[in-house]
């Protein structure tokens, strides 16, 4: 066999193997680009879904904040419309189960501080109305905040 012919065949075989190698690299690159395009499409879909969820959560949070503000306003209006009456403890200096009383004249009509149907008037104790009003307003505020936590989140 002619040595030039062997070299030509080896060169042709090397060119064929080089072409196959280049084709395999090209196909791998094309497949990689397809995979990257699929991954990018999935990422875009996930980002769109997250944006929609964030929008929904923001709307629910805004509605909850508005409901909380309305409830606080309603509570303040109700407190202003219904002022706390005077609330007093009966003073009991002897620490006995019965309150100490003073006797009112029979001609005095039942009024504030008097016991209906009787003559005994308990001795006035400390005023509890403002403290009870403050406690009730604080409780209303806590309840309103709890409603936001329970109802304001999906």
C-alpha positions as CSV (number, residue, x, y, z in Angstrom):
1,X,0.0,0.0,0.0
2,X,1.1,3.4,-0.9
3,X,2.2,5.5,2.2
4,X,0.6,8.7,0.7
5,X,-2.7,6.8,0.4
6,X,-2.4,5.8,4.1
7,X,-1.8,9.4,5.2
8,X,-4.7,10.6,3.1
9,X,-7.0,8.0,4.7
10,X,-5.7,8.8,8.2
11,X,-6.3,12.5,7.4
12,X,-9.8,11.8,6.2
13,X,-10.5,9.7,9.3
14,X,-9.1,12.5,11.5
15,X,-11.3,15.0,9.7
16,X,-14.4,12.8,10.1
17,X,-13.7,12.3,13.8
18,X,-13.1,16.0,14.2
19,X,-16.4,16.7,12.4
20,X,-18.3,14.3,14.6
21,X,-16.7,15.8,17.7
22,X,-17.7,19.3,16.5
23,X,-21.2,18.1,15.7
24,X,-21.5,16.6,19.2
25,X,-20.4,19.8,20.8
26,X,-22.8,21.8,18.7
27,X,-25.7,19.5,19.6
28,X,-24.8,19.7,23.3
29,X,-24.8,23.5,23.1
30,X,-28.2,23.5,21.3
31,X,-29.6,21.2,24.0
32,X,-28.2,23.4,26.8
33,X,-29.8,26.5,25.2
34,X,-33.1,24.7,25.0
35,X,-32.8,23.6,28.7
36,X,-31.9,27.2,29.7
37,X,-34.9,28.5,27.8
38,X,-37.2,26.1,29.6
39,X,-35.6,27.0,32.9
40,X,-36.0,30.8,32.2
41,X,-39.7,30.2,31.2
42,X,-40.3,28.3,34.5
43,X,-38.6,31.1,36.4
44,X,-40.6,33.8,34.7
45,X,-43.8,31.9,35.5
46,X,-42.8,31.5,39.2
47,X,-42.0,35.2,39.4
48,X,-45.3,36.1,37.9
49,X,-47.1,33.8,40.3
50,X,-45.2,35.3,43.3
51,X,-46.0,38.8,42.1
52,X,-49.7,37.9,41.9
53,X,-49.5,36.4,45.4
54,X,-47.8,39.5,46.8
55,X,-50.5,41.7,45.2
56,X,-53.2,39.5,46.8
57,X,-51.5,39.7,50.2
58,X,-51.1,43.4,49.9
59,X,-54.8,43.8,49.1
60,X,-55.7,41.6,52.1
61,X,-53.4,43.4,54.4
62,X,-54.7,46.8,53.3
63,X,-58.3,45.6,53.9
64,X,-57.3,44.3,57.3
65,X,-55.6,47.6,58.2
66,X,-58.7,49.5,57.0
67,X,-61.0,47.2,59.1
68,X,-58.7,47.7,62.1
69,X,-58.8,51.5,61.7
70,X,-62.6,51.5,61.3
71,X,-63.0,49.3,64.3
72,X,-60.9,51.6,66.4
73,X,-62.8,54.6,65.1
74,X,-66.1,52.8,65.9
75,X,-64.9,52.0,69.4
76,X,-63.9,55.6,70.0
77,X,-67.3,56.8,68.7
78,X,-69.1,54.3,70.9
79,X,-67.1,55.4,73.9
80,X,-67.9,59.1,73.2
81,X,-71.6,58.3,72.7
82,X,-71.8,56.3,75.9
83,X,-69.7,57.9,78.6
84,X,-68.7,55.7,81.6
85,X,-71.1,56.3,84.5
86,X,-69.8,57.0,88.0
87,X,-68.7,53.7,89.5
88,X,-67.8,53.6,93.2
89,X,-66.9,50.9,95.6
90,X,-68.7,50.8,98.9
91,X,-66.3,51.7,101.7
92,X,-66.2,49.0,104.3
93,X,-63.9,50.0,107.1
94,X,-64.7,47.1,109.4
95,X,-63.9,44.6,106.6
96,X,-67.1,42.7,107.4
97,X,-69.2,41.1,104.8
98,X,-71.8,43.8,105.0
99,X,-71.0,47.3,103.9
100,X,-71.0,50.1,106.4
101,X,-74.0,52.3,105.9
102,X,-75.4,55.6,107.1
103,X,-79.0,56.3,107.7
104,X,-80.7,58.7,105.3
105,X,-83.9,60.6,106.3
106,X,-87.1,59.1,105.0
107,X,-87.9,62.3,103.2
108,X,-84.9,61.9,100.9
109,X,-85.9,60.3,97.6
110,X,-83.8,57.4,96.1
111,X,-81.0,59.1,94.2
112,X,-77.5,58.4,93.2
113,X,-75.7,56.6,96.0
114,X,-78.9,55.4,97.7
115,X,-80.2,52.0,97.9
116,X,-83.6,51.6,96.2
117,X,-86.3,50.5,98.6
118,X,-84.3,51.3,101.8
119,X,-82.9,54.0,103.9
120,X,-79.3,52.8,104.1
121,X,-76.8,54.7,102.0
122,X,-73.4,53.0,101.6
123,X,-70.4,55.2,102.4
124,X,-68.8,56.4,99.2
125,X,-65.6,54.6,98.2
126,X,-63.0,55.3,95.5
127,X,-64.2,56.2,91.9
128,X,-63.6,53.3,89.6
129,X,-65.2,54.6,86.4
130,X,-62.2,56.1,84.7
131,X,-60.1,53.0,85.4
132,X,-62.8,50.7,84.1
133,X,-63.2,52.9,81.0
134,X,-59.4,52.8,80.4
135,X,-59.4,49.0,80.8
136,X,-62.4,48.5,78.5
137,X,-60.8,50.8,75.8
138,X,-57.5,48.8,76.1
139,X,-59.4,45.5,75.8
140,X,-61.2,46.9,72.7
141,X,-57.9,47.8,71.1
142,X,-56.4,44.4,71.9
143,X,-59.5,42.6,70.4
144,X,-59.3,44.8,67.3
145,X,-55.6,43.9,66.9
146,X,-56.3,40.2,67.3
147,X,-59.0,40.4,64.6
148,X,-56.4,41.8,62.2
149,X,-54.1,38.9,63.0
150,X,-56.8,36.3,62.6
151,X,-58.7,37.8,59.7
152,X,-56.1,39.9,58.0
153,X,-53.8,37.2,56.7
154,X,-54.7,34.5,54.2
